[in-house]
Amino acid sequence: MERRLGKNISKAREASGLTQDQVATKLQLLGCDISRSTYGKIEVGIRHISVEELEAIKEILDMQYEDFFAPNET
């Protein structure tokens, strides 16, 4: 599940034209204590995401909750 979630976040980030560093900075501004490296681990599915981070990423990338869990195309 984490890999699907991470891939969907990565896809939305790329579609928005933001870098991982830019998203991490925006997360920090919203009160999430996260580095670019830690954010990258979320995208590749090797770090769990907190509810606060999920809500902030949703806002930053203009995602819907169902977007996080949509099946990945293979």
Beta strands, then each sheet from edge to edge (+ up, - down):
end
